[in-house]
Amino acid sequence: MLAAFGRPAFAGPPYLSDDPEPTDYKHWEIYTFNAGTSTPAGTDGETGIDFNYGAAPDLQLTATLPFGFTSEVGAPSQFGLSNIELAAKYRLLHQSQVGWDVAAFPRLFLPSPSNVSDKNASVLLPIWLQRNLGSDWTTFGGGGCQLYADSTQDVCMAGWVLTRKFTSNLQVGLEFFHQTSRAGTPPSTSVGLGAIYDLSDTFHLLGYVRTGLENRAQTELFGWYGALLFTF
């Protein structure tokens, strides 16, 4: 999450907030994704592959290879390798024990060699919670802070999601997300609508759209995320 914190980036696809459920033990989740943000100054985003593996019970290992793009008004578009991400999600508590699933999900972001993302290494330190509300409703969220090699860029965020399963293969969710100011970029708050549609046990479609509620002109008029998820 937060590969380039001038804009929100994604954590628990298709949402900005994450959930505490790791990938099932000895199974894979692979996302091929495209995400971006549009402001009056232009559009930027990423496309890439997100690999998740259930390395042990309650432990997920993650590696993300993103390619970024920027298109500023009045300037040529730029493309390049964005911040490669390495992460591990560990579920600390189970809902069956304490009423909530709770997980830590530290993430390391490597410096970008291009001009489309952060050139400083950073680490994100969040805590995520989730509770099932019957058979159809689920709520999850949490937050944390991202610490940069250049400490002037440090930033914190928090988000929360409520989802409902409308059919056996369609889930829809509403999210509110907030992040603090960073290096001259004002704080932002957004609202988003996401959906997951299961084509089969292996193939899944994910989509998300959002709009800013706070400082929209400087941070986000419109944002999106789309992915094809493979699970096996």
Beta strands, then each sheet from edge to edge (+ up, - down):
strand 1: 28-39
strand 2: 42-56
strand 3: 59-72
strand 4: 78-81
strand 5: 85-93
strand 6: 101-104
strand 7: 107-109
strand 8: 122-133
strand 9: 137-148
strand 10: 155-167
strand 11: 170-179
strand 12: 188-198
strand 13: 203-214
strand 14: 222-231
sheet 1: 4+ 3- 2+ 1- 14+ 13- 12+ 11- 10+ 9- 8+ 6- 5+ 7-
end
